[in-house]
Amino acid sequence: MNRLLLVLLTLAATAGAVVAYGDPEQIARAGDSVSKMLRQRNVEPAPAVHIPRGKAGEFALHAKINGVKAPMVIDTGATSVVLTWETAKAIGLPIEMLEYNVDVETAGGHTKAARLTIDRLAVGELVEKSVPALIVPRGQMKTNLLGMSFLDRLESWGVQADKVMLHGYPDVTGSIKRKRAAN
């Protein structure tokens, strides 16, 4: 989105220069100035997290859900992030207000789950906001699942050797944010 905005601004500036000046040499100098500014701008590298395979073959990690540490296992077969009732309670999610009306199949069989949105889900430096999730009733699952409602938001992810590699998008506005935060 930010890259598209930069391209549109560049095109608008160039079109404005053509209309305003009509001088090809000035237009070329303006285009060179815009290109130079864009090249000098610092782009933060894309955040990445590598998760080693556990002894049982799973890819386990500790995420932060709304700032609270929670164990999870990556499950590409899960359409959504799925939290146990116990984890949801520990995090302080409004479990007493949930409506368990979503049919789900778990390793333990069929159950119902409740929909909600997690404000902030962080895996290392990868942070996503407003992540759709499901909560299963008490005792229905033992493990929280990091499913596709989180993984689909990443630039890429994949398994290589005995690691899952999760790659976020580069932060094209990082230098501006950091400068504002420093002031």
Order of alpha helices (4+ residues) and beta strands (2+ residues): alpha-alpha-beta-beta-beta-beta-alpha-beta-beta-beta-beta-alpha-beta-beta-alpha
